[in-house]
């Protein structure tokens, strides 16, 4: 818990607009909506970047941690989307299905390889 008294914390919030990290996160995150987060992420920003982020947090109406995690997760999902799944237009999907309906080609070399005894079996 923050070592400052409630009166001091209120005065700090009124004059500075924020609390020290440990006080701010405990105060803002309601227990009913809190998820068990146990990994820490620290980021350095410029003064301008932090001001922009703080404005966005205020507009979003959430605490800083929730905002940052939400936006980072969304960015990570978007960046990794083509590695997890892909979306095709109707024409591209039809072409994909046409290609996949073709019968497999006979590959004699592959057939011989599969029919050989495994070097790992005794």
N, C-alpha and C positions, 0 to 999 in steps of 0.2 A: 504494500500500500504506500501511497505517497506520504512523505513525512510532513508535509505542510498541513497546517490546519485548514479547515473548510473556509474560514474567512480569508485566509491568505490566498488560497487557491482561487476563490471568487475574485479577489482583487487582481491577481495575476491575469486571469482570463479577461477581466474588464479592461485592463490596461494594455496587455500584450496581445491578447486574442488567442493564446494557446497555452497549454501547460507543458511541463517537461514530459518527455516521451512516456515514461512509466505511468504518470498520472493521466495523461490524455487518453491512452488506449483503454485503461480500465474504466474511465468515466463514460466514454462515448459508446462503447460496444455493449448493448444490453445483453444480459445473460440468456434470455429466451431465444435470441437470434444468433447467438455466438456459435460458431462451429469450432471444433477442436483443431486449432492451428498450433503446431508445435515447431515449425521451422521458421527461422528468421531470414529476412532478406533486407539487406541494407543497400541504399543507393545514394550516390552523390549527385547533386544537381547544381546548376548555376542559380544565382538569385532569381533571374528572370524565369527559368524553368520552374522553380519552386513556386513562385508567385502565380504562374499560369496553372499549375497543378492545384494549388490551394483554391483558386477561383473555380476551377472545374469541380472540385470536391464540394464546395459550397453550393454550386448550382445543382449538383447531383443529389444533394441532401443526405449524403452518407459520410461515414468517417473515412479518414485517409486510407487506412488499411483495406477496408472493403473496396474502396474505389480503385486503388492500385492493383489489388489482387484481381478484381473483376476485369479491369482493362488489360492487364498482362495475360490473363488466361485467354481472353478473347483474341488478343494478338497472337498468342502462341498457337491457338487452334486454327486460326486463319493461315498462319505460316506453314503449319504442318498438314493442312487439309489435303494437299495433293499427295501426301505420303500415306494418308490413312484411307482416303476415298476420293473418288472423282466424279464429276457431273458431266454428262454428255447432253448435247442438244438432241432433239428427236431424230434428226438425220444421222448424226454420228452414232447414236444408240442403235439405229436400224442397221447401219454398216457393221457395227461391233457384233450384233446378233447374227448377221449374215456370215461373217467370218467364223464365228464360233459354232455355227451349225454345219460347217464343212466337215466331211469325214477326215479323220486323221490320216496322214500319209504313212505308207509303209516305209520304214527305215531299216533295211536289212542289217546294217552294222549295229544299230541299237538292239535289234532282235537277238543277234548273236551275243552281244554283251550281256543282256538280261538272262539268256539261257546258260551262260557259263556258271560253273559252281563258284560260290562266293569264297574269296580268299580268307574270310573270317570264320567260316564254318569248318568244323572238324569232322 
